[in-house]
Amino acid sequence: MATRDMMSWETAIAKVVSEGDTEEIIVRGHRMSDLIGRLTFAEMMFLMLQGRLPTKPQARVLDALLVASIEHGIAPPSMIARCYASYGTTIQAAVGAGITAFGDRMGGLGEQLAELLVARLGPRLASGAPTEAELRTIAEAIVAEAIAAKTRVPGYGIPLHAMDPRSPQVLEIARQEGVLGPYCRLGLEIEAAIARARSGRGVPMNLDGVSAVVALDLGFDWRATRLFLLTPRTVSFAAHYLEEQDQDTTWRHLPAEQIKYIGRDFGE
């Protein structure tokens, strides 16, 4: 198998043009000067990641998802951004630190769910739309496997809420716009299967889970799932950073009395 020349770069994303009287940036075959003022940020994000312009319904659903993902209070990642502000760092350092705080336990569960669903449903989609019975069978298997492994299906349940208040609205917009496809339907079947397994005590889909199923129905690669949380949350971190600076805090920290020392005392 041929090895790619590591000194040679190729891209289908963008081309910078500076020739004679022409100063332009070509993005996915479109002049940037034509896109400015015509596309929303969500539409541009779609174009960048998929190489094509979205339909208006797709753009509205993606925009709804980005809005839903932008803020969730002083959670650990925004706490980090605020700590950075109190330590006198730059806004980009604070935003970057908040982003890197997301991992497989928080912020990455949507990607885990998306990968799982593509593995289970992706091959079936090659032969057409699945029936509700097929989706229910897949959902039951996913839930049964999670129970057997004594783990949870990623993308369901949220510590701060009995039900994530953002998820139903995003799914409803997807339904209104005709974008609620097989992955969203499978996600809802999994939610129902979890409730049946728990004797009616449901664990609703959280925003990570909704990000996964909506992104897949919009045609995005499952590997891009985290972007739909990370991208809008950068704005949130900046807002928290600026507010913390306005509050003029210095050296955010844990009070010593809240830290329990469990090591040996000096001299023991």
Buried (B, 14 or more C-beta within 10 A) or exposed (E): EEEEEEEEEEEEEEEEEEEEEEEBBBBBEBEBEEBEEEBBEBBBBBBEBBEEBBBEBBBBBBBBBBBBBBBBEEBEBBBBBBBBBBBEBEBEBBBBBBBEBBEEEBBBBBBBBBBBBBEBBEEBBEEEEBEEEBBBBBBBEBBEEBBEEEEBBBBBBBEEEEBBEBBEEBBEBBEEBEBBBBBBBBBBBBBBBBBEBEEEEBBBBBBBBBBBBBBBBBBBEBEBBBBBBBBBBBEBBBBBBBBBBEEEBEEBEEEEEEEEEEEEEEEE
